[in-house]
Amino acid sequence: MFLRPLLVTAISVFVIDQATKIWAVAYLENGSDIQVIGEFLQFSFLRNPGAAFSIGTNVTWVFTLISSAVVIGILVLAKSATNRFWALGLGGMLGGALGNLGDRIFRSPEPFQGHVVDFILLPNYPMFNIADSAVVVSAIAMVILSFRGVDFSAPGISSSQPNIDKP
């Protein structure tokens, strides 16, 4: 079981996400955009009540429920992950889900309907944050692991049984 890499990844993503959102609120919310790489990469500011492309802006509470379900699902799956790469993918997904869930629960306008802080801007793409990036990169990694046939858990190993060789 690779619980430690999963948790280290999740905590790292969560901390980086929250730190960058604190920075964005402090320096971008009432300021002007910062061009990082010309018009290609900019830091801007948006409090997003919906999902990508501002889908579902009137049902913020639904995204809170979905994020909560994702977090619970990953925690349940984590017990049976016996492959380091799958654990890292789940850790990135968990950290990203927790980052945006924290915004939904604790940010304005009200608890459980908070708006997610987005600040990374690319041309012709919705504004996003570190948590969103972690979720997308982790999802892509898990799709690649699936297509390559990398087992999520080793045969005969479960969270309830020790790894004992049978004669």
ChimeraX attribute file (.defattr): number of C-alpha atoms within 10 A of each C-alpha:
attribute: neighborCount
match mode: 1-to-1
recipient: residues
	/A:1	19
	/A:2	17
	/A:3	20
	/A:4	13
	/A:5	18
	/A:6	27
	/A:7	20
	/A:8	15
	/A:9	23
	/A:10	25
	/A:11	19
	/A:12	16
	/A:13	26
	/A:14	24
	/A:15	17
	/A:16	16
	/A:17	24
	/A:18	21
	/A:19	12
	/A:20	17
	/A:21	23
	/A:22	13
	/A:23	13
	/A:24	22
	/A:25	17
	/A:26	11
	/A:27	15
	/A:28	18
	/A:29	16
	/A:30	11
	/A:31	12
	/A:32	11
	/A:33	15
	/A:34	17
	/A:35	13
	/A:36	12
	/A:37	10
	/A:38	8
	/A:39	11
	/A:40	11
	/A:41	14
	/A:42	18
	/A:43	20
	/A:44	22
	/A:45	24
	/A:46	18
	/A:47	18
	/A:48	21
	/A:49	24
	/A:50	20
	/A:51	16
	/A:52	14
	/A:53	12
	/A:54	12
	/A:55	12
	/A:56	14
	/A:57	16
	/A:58	11
	/A:59	13
	/A:60	20
	/A:61	19
	/A:62	15
	/A:63	20
	/A:64	22
	/A:65	14
	/A:66	13
	/A:67	21
	/A:68	14
	/A:69	13
	/A:70	17
	/A:71	20
	/A:72	13
	/A:73	12
	/A:74	17
	/A:75	17
	/A:76	11
	/A:77	14
	/A:78	22
	/A:79	16
	/A:80	19
	/A:81	24
	/A:82	20
	/A:83	16
	/A:84	17
	/A:85	19
	/A:86	24
	/A:87	29
	/A:88	24
	/A:89	25
	/A:90	29
	/A:91	30
	/A:92	30
	/A:93	29
	/A:94	30
	/A:95	30
	/A:96	32
	/A:97	26
	/A:98	23
	/A:99	28
	/A:100	25
	/A:101	26
	/A:102	20
	/A:103	23
	/A:104	27
	/A:105	18
	/A:106	15
	/A:107	17
	/A:108	15
	/A:109	13
	/A:110	11
	/A:111	15
	/A:112	20
	/A:113	23
	/A:114	24
	/A:115	26
	/A:116	27
	/A:117	28
	/A:118	24
	/A:119	25
	/A:120	21
	/A:121	23
	/A:122	16
	/A:123	10
	/A:124	7
	/A:125	10
	/A:126	14
	/A:127	23
	/A:128	23
	/A:129	22
	/A:130	25
	/A:131	29
	/A:132	20
	/A:133	17
	/A:134	25
	/A:135	21
	/A:136	15
	/A:137	15
	/A:138	21
	/A:139	16
	/A:140	13
	/A:141	18
	/A:142	21
	/A:143	13
	/A:144	12
	/A:145	16
	/A:146	13
	/A:147	9
	/A:148	9
	/A:149	9
	/A:150	14
	/A:151	14
	/A:152	19
	/A:153	18
	/A:154	14
	/A:155	8
	/A:156	10
	/A:157	15
	/A:158	15
	/A:159	14
	/A:160	8
	/A:161	8
	/A:162	9
	/A:163	12
	/A:164	8
	/A:165	6
	/A:166	4
	/A:167	3
